[in-house]
Amino acid sequence: MMRFWSESWLCGPGSYFHGPLGMFVNLALWIIMIFLVVWLFQAVISKKRTSTSSSSPLEVLKHRYAAGEIDREEFERMKKELQG
């Protein structure tokens, strides 16, 4: 039995647009949806990265001094260099 053009090429039941042009519209919709999901995922990931790395150099220096990684003399020297 011969199949009609509306039953294949992504134009069957559940498709948004039927016909030969509908195939391209359906593919475009899927591509747009996939692009939006990837873009949203990247936006969330990059937001997390910027929020964790937004500390100023002086804050990092204070944290290192508080953790005992550097001594008072080195802290003062680096602080003067950062402040200009």
Contacts in CASP RR format, 6 or more apart in sequence:
PFRMAT RR
TARGET T0000
AUTHOR 0000-0000-0000
METHOD contacts of the structure
MODEL  1
MMRFWSESWLCGPGSYFHGPLGMFVNLALWIIMIFLVVWLFQAVISKKRT
STSSSSPLEVLKHRYAAGEIDREEFERMKKELQG
5 11 0 8 1.000
5 19 0 8 1.000
5 20 0 8 1.000
6 12 0 8 1.000
6 18 0 8 1.000
6 19 0 8 1.000
9 19 0 8 1.000
9 20 0 8 1.000
9 23 0 8 1.000
10 22 0 8 1.000
10 23 0 8 1.000
10 26 0 8 1.000
10 27 0 8 1.000
11 17 0 8 1.000
11 18 0 8 1.000
11 19 0 8 1.000
11 20 0 8 1.000
11 22 0 8 1.000
11 23 0 8 1.000
11 26 0 8 1.000
12 18 0 8 1.000
15 22 0 8 1.000
15 26 0 8 1.000
16 22 0 8 1.000
16 25 0 8 1.000
16 26 0 8 1.000
16 29 0 8 1.000
17 25 0 8 1.000
17 26 0 8 1.000
55 63 0 8 1.000
57 82 0 8 1.000
58 79 0 8 1.000
58 82 0 8 1.000
58 83 0 8 1.000
61 70 0 8 1.000
61 75 0 8 1.000
61 78 0 8 1.000
61 79 0 8 1.000
61 82 0 8 1.000
64 70 0 8 1.000
64 75 0 8 1.000
65 72 0 8 1.000
65 75 0 8 1.000
70 78 0 8 1.000
END
